Amino acid sequence: MQISAENIFNEDTSVAPLRLIAMRGTEELGEEINSYLTHWAELSGHKPHKYLVNAECPRFSSGDGKGMIKESIRGADLFILIDVGNYNCTYNMFGKVNMMSPDDHFEDLKRIIQAASGKAHRINVIMPILYGGRQHRRNYRESLDCAFALQELQAMGVDNIVTFDAHDGRVNNAVPLMGFDNLMPYYQVLKKLFRTFPDIIPDRDHLAVISPDVGAMHRNMYYASVLGVDLGMFYKRRDFSRMVNGRNPIVAHEYLGNSVEGKDVFVADDIISSGDSMLDIAYELKDRNAKRVFAYATYALFAHGLDAFDKAYAEGKIDGILGTNLTYRMPELKERPWFYEVDMGKYVSYFIASLNQDVSVGAVLDPMDKIKKLLEKFKEEQQA
């Protein structure tokens, strides 16, 4: 089926009536998804109604919690939207305010799944930041958090997991009998980049794509391929003689690739946590006389604050950072002149509607045609 606004969502052909639960911290994105679904249902001739279901996870003063679904979901194709990275959510425990950790969010998710078990026709979890995703492989006497969490959800009756830009998508091997989709927002990122910086020239002489490390090569290789530009890479030289916070510290970022002198550079990664690596790379690229440096991270967390990025922007070391609205962004970040938000609401809505219609999601997963049209239109506008 060709995806369009007119046929993407039709209640007559749904697997089951679609219902959406937006967990704490995802209310804004949940409302946006509901708006798209309502609009598409109306286009298909159905009376619009709200797909969001009222649910909550209240806490006792001792810290214990419970999941409550306050509307009927019997026979529903239930989608649960959760942001395990939203540290802005809090709860009271023994009179003190506690910030919700990924562990707290994951436990609340399991509470809601328990409340829905035996009632919903199918349970799907939309988890943009994959719980435990940064602990995706095991070395010696270590936990394997992400794989175990996925197996736990499968055992609870979850049919599909949908995540975005997983730190390592191979973790889906832990649940080979459960639906697992790792979506990559390539088209949405390029669309935002070109609209924000219309003077970018996407050719080999004026633009280069650089991977910040070996693990991010597959992301940046795709961007370089569709844009037809050179690909370079930094690799992290570590001190394997000592451990700091459970990891071998990075000694330096070494560059492999062609010259970036006079070129705009685009760097893509899955997450900006402390941001130290991204800043180191930006400074290294500027030392190599790159014209402008644009960075993208699906999850712009900035766990160590924004001061270092403010300084880099003021010094002309970095020219723009793109990040999605798939996780919590601190209010100060949204006000920064160097930050540009990539809205993912429509993309998530497309995928939810496709699953609910039980149709191929190939057109959603493979954005190649849309990127080609985007590049053609962008080049025509530059020549006009």
C-alpha positions in Angstrom: 0.0 0.0 0.0 1.3 3.4 -1.0 1.5 5.6 2.2 -0.3 8.9 2.1 -2.3 11.0 4.5 -5.5 9.7 2.9 -4.9 6.0 3.4 -2.4 5.6 6.2 -5.0 5.1 8.9 -8.5 3.6 8.3 -10.3 2.1 11.3 -12.2 -0.3 9.1 -9.0 -2.2 8.2 -7.3 -2.0 11.6 -6.0 -5.2 13.3 -8.0 -4.0 16.3 -9.2 -0.6 17.7 -6.1 1.5 18.2 -5.4 2.9 21.7 -2.4 4.9 22.9 -1.0 5.3 26.4 1.5 8.1 26.9 3.5 7.4 30.0 4.7 10.2 32.3 7.1 12.5 30.4 5.7 11.7 27.0 2.5 13.7 27.2 3.6 16.3 24.6 4.6 13.8 22.0 1.6 11.7 22.8 -0.8 14.6 22.1 1.0 15.2 18.8 0.6 11.6 17.7 -3.0 11.6 18.7 -3.6 14.7 16.6 -2.1 13.0 13.5 -4.1 9.8 14.0 -7.3 11.8 14.5 -6.7 13.8 11.4 -6.0 10.7 9.3 -9.1 9.0 10.6 -11.1 12.0 9.6 -9.7 11.9 6.1 -10.7 8.3 5.7 -14.3 9.2 6.6 -14.5 8.4 10.3 -15.7 10.5 13.1 -12.6 11.8 14.9 -12.1 10.8 18.5 -9.3 10.7 21.0 -7.0 7.7 20.9 -5.2 8.5 24.1 -6.1 6.4 27.1 -6.1 7.8 30.6 -3.6 5.9 32.7 -1.2 6.7 35.5 1.2 5.1 38.0 0.6 6.7 41.4 3.1 6.2 44.3 2.6 5.6 48.0 4.6 7.7 50.4 6.9 4.7 51.0 7.8 4.7 47.3 5.8 1.7 46.2 3.8 2.2 43.0 1.0 0.7 41.0 -0.3 1.0 37.4 -3.8 2.1 36.7 -5.6 2.2 33.3 -8.8 4.3 33.8 -10.6 3.4 30.5 -11.5 0.2 28.8 -8.8 -1.3 26.5 -10.5 -4.6 26.0 -9.7 -5.9 22.5 -7.5 -2.9 21.7 -4.3 -2.7 19.7 -2.5 -1.0 22.5 0.5 1.2 22.0 2.5 2.4 25.1 4.8 5.4 24.6 7.6 5.7 27.2 10.6 7.9 27.6 12.9 6.2 30.1 15.4 9.1 29.8 13.1 11.8 31.1 14.7 12.8 34.4 12.4 15.8 34.8 9.7 13.5 36.2 9.7 13.3 40.0 7.9 11.5 42.8 7.7 11.9 46.6 9.2 9.3 48.9 9.3 9.7 52.7 8.7 13.4 52.2 11.6 13.9 49.7 11.4 14.6 46.0 13.1 12.0 43.8 13.9 12.3 40.1 12.8 9.3 38.1 15.7 7.3 36.7 15.4 4.9 33.7 14.8 2.1 36.3 11.8 3.9 37.7 10.3 4.5 34.2 10.9 0.9 33.2 9.1 -0.4 36.4 6.2 1.9 35.6 6.0 0.5 32.1 5.8 -3.0 33.5 3.0 -1.9 35.9 0.9 -0.6 33.0 1.6 -3.8 31.0 0.4 -5.8 34.0 -2.8 -3.7 34.1 -3.4 -4.3 30.4 -2.6 -8.0 30.4 -5.5 -10.3 29.4 -7.5 -7.4 28.1 -5.7 -5.8 25.2 -5.7 -7.7 21.8 -2.0 -6.8 21.3 0.6 -4.8 23.3 3.2 -2.7 21.5 5.8 -0.6 23.3 7.2 2.6 21.7 10.5 3.1 23.6 12.7 5.7 21.7 15.6 5.5 24.1 16.1 1.8 24.6 16.2 0.9 28.3 19.7 -0.3 29.2 20.7 0.4 25.6 24.2 1.7 26.6 24.8 -1.6 28.4 24.2 -3.7 25.3 27.0 -6.2 25.5 28.7 -8.2 28.2 32.3 -8.4 29.2 33.4 -10.8 32.0 31.3 -10.3 35.2 28.9 -7.6 34.0 25.2 -7.4 33.7 23.5 -7.4 30.3 20.7 -4.9 31.1 19.2 -4.3 27.7 18.9 -7.9 26.5 17.4 -9.0 29.9 14.9 -6.1 29.8 13.7 -7.1 26.3 13.3 -10.7 27.4 11.3 -9.6 30.4 8.9 -7.6 28.2 8.5 -10.5 25.9 7.7 -12.8 28.8 5.0 -10.3 30.0 3.2 -10.6 26.6 4.6 -7.6 24.7 4.3 -8.3 20.9 6.3 -5.4 19.4 9.1 -3.1 20.5 9.7 0.0 18.5 12.9 2.0 19.2 14.9 4.7 17.5 18.6 4.7 16.7 19.5 2.0 19.2 23.1 2.3 20.5 23.6 -1.2 19.0 20.6 -2.6 17.1 22.1 -6.2 17.3 20.6 -6.4 20.8 17.4 -7.5 19.1 19.0 -10.9 18.8 18.0 -11.3 22.5 14.3 -11.6 21.5 14.2 -13.3 18.0 10.6 -14.3 18.4 9.3 -10.8 19.2 8.8 -7.9 16.8 11.7 -5.4 17.2 12.0 -2.3 14.9 14.9 0.1 15.1 14.0 3.2 13.2 16.4 5.7 11.9 15.2 9.3 11.2 17.5 10.0 8.2 15.0 11.9 6.1 13.7 14.1 9.0 17.3 15.0 10.0 18.3 16.0 6.5 15.1 17.9 6.0 15.8 20.0 9.1 19.4 20.5 8.3 18.7 21.9 4.8 15.8 24.0 5.9 17.9 25.5 8.7 21.0 26.0 6.7 19.9 26.6 3.0 23.4 27.6 1.9 24.8 24.1 2.4 26.0 22.7 -0.9 25.6 18.9 -0.7 28.4 17.8 -3.0 31.8 16.3 -2.6 33.6 19.6 -3.0 31.7 21.5 -0.3 30.4 18.9 2.3 31.8 15.9 4.2 30.3 13.5 6.6 32.5 12.4 9.6 31.7 9.6 12.0 32.6 10.4 15.6 33.7 6.8 16.3 33.6 3.3 14.9 30.2 2.5 16.5 28.5 5.4 14.6 29.9 4.4 11.2 26.7 2.8 9.9 24.8 6.0 10.6 27.3 8.3 8.9 27.9 5.9 6.1 24.2 6.2 5.1 24.3 10.0 5.2 27.5 10.0 3.1 26.1 7.6 0.6 22.8 9.3 0.0 24.5 12.7 -0.2 27.3 11.5 -2.4 30.0 13.0 -0.3 33.3 11.8 1.3 33.2 9.9 4.6 35.8 10.2 7.3 36.1 8.8 10.8 37.5 9.5 14.2 38.5 6.6 16.5 39.0 6.8 20.2 42.5 6.0 21.4 42.1 4.7 24.9 44.3 4.1 27.9 43.8 0.4 28.5 46.1 0.4 31.6 43.4 2.0 33.8 39.7 2.3 34.4 37.7 5.4 35.1 33.9 5.0 35.9 34.0 1.5 34.6 35.6 2.4 31.3 39.1 2.9 29.8 39.5 6.7 29.5 39.9 8.3 26.0 43.4 9.7 25.4 42.8 11.3 22.0 40.5 11.3 19.0 42.5 10.2 15.9 41.2 11.2 12.4 41.1 8.9 9.4 39.9 10.4 6.1 40.4 13.0 3.4 41.0 16.7 4.1 38.0 18.8 5.4 39.7 22.1 4.7 37.1 24.7 3.5 34.3 22.2 3.7 31.1 22.0 5.8 31.1 18.9 8.0 28.2 16.9 9.3 28.7 14.6 12.3 25.9 12.2 13.4 25.7 10.1 16.6 22.9 8.5 18.6 23.4 10.4 21.9 25.1 13.4 23.3 25.5 12.6 27.0 28.4 14.6 28.5 29.2 16.0 25.1 32.9 15.8 25.6 33.6 13.6 22.6 31.5 15.7 20.3 33.2 18.9 21.4 36.7 17.3 21.0 35.8 16.3 17.5 34.5 19.8 16.7 37.7 21.4 17.9 39.8 18.9 15.9 37.8 19.6 12.7 38.2 23.3 13.1 41.9 22.8 13.7 41.9 21.1 10.3 40.3 24.2 8.8 36.7 22.9 8.4 34.4 25.7 7.3 31.4 24.9 9.5 30.7 22.0 11.8 27.1 20.7 12.2 26.4 17.9 14.7 23.3 15.7 15.1 22.3 13.4 18.0 19.0 11.6 18.2 19.1 12.1 22.0 20.4 15.5 23.0 20.8 14.9 26.8 23.6 17.2 27.7 24.0 15.5 31.1 26.9 17.9 32.1 25.1 21.1 31.1 25.4 23.5 28.2 28.3 25.8 29.2 30.9 24.0 27.2 28.8 24.1 24.1 28.0 27.8 24.6 31.7 28.5 24.7 32.3 26.4 21.6 29.6 28.2 19.7 30.8 31.6 20.8 34.3 30.7 19.6 33.0 29.5 16.2 34.0 25.9 16.8 30.5 24.5 16.3 27.8 26.0 14.1 24.7 24.0 14.9 23.5 20.9 16.8 20.3 19.0 15.8 18.4 16.8 18.1 15.0 15.1 18.1 12.0 15.5 20.4 12.0 11.8 21.2 13.2 12.4 24.7 13.1 15.2 27.3 15.0 18.4 26.4 15.8 20.8 29.1 14.0 24.2 28.6 17.3 26.1 28.5 18.5 23.9 25.5 15.4 24.9 23.5 16.4 28.5 23.9 20.0 28.1 22.7 20.7 29.7 19.3 22.8 26.7 18.3 20.2 24.0 18.9 17.6 22.9 16.3 14.9 20.4 17.1 13.9 17.7 14.7 10.2 16.9 15.2 9.5 13.2 15.1 5.8 13.2 15.9 4.6 12.5 12.3 7.1 9.8 11.7 6.1 7.9 14.9 2.5 8.3 14.0 3.1 6.8 10.5 4.8 3.8 12.1 2.0 3.3 14.7 -0.6 3.6 11.9 1.2 1.1 9.7 1.5 -1.5 12.5 -2.2 -1.0 13.4 -3.2 -1.5 9.7 -0.9 -4.6 9.6 0.7 -3.4 6.4 4.3 -3.3 5.2 6.4 -0.7 7.0 9.0 -0.7 4.2 8.1 2.7 3.0 8.5 4.1 6.5 11.8 2.3 7.2 13.4 3.1 3.8 13.3 6.9 3.2 15.5 6.8 0.1 12.9 8.1 -2.4 12.0 10.9 0.0 15.6 11.9 0.4 16.2 11.9 -3.3 13.2 14.2 -3.8 14.4 16.4 -0.9 17.8 16.8 -2.5 16.4 17.5 -5.9 14.1 20.2 -4.5 16.8 21.7 -2.4 19.2 22.0 -5.4 16.4 23.5 -7.5 15.8 26.2 -4.8 19.5 27.0 -4.7 19.7 27.5 -8.4 16.6 29.6 -8.5 
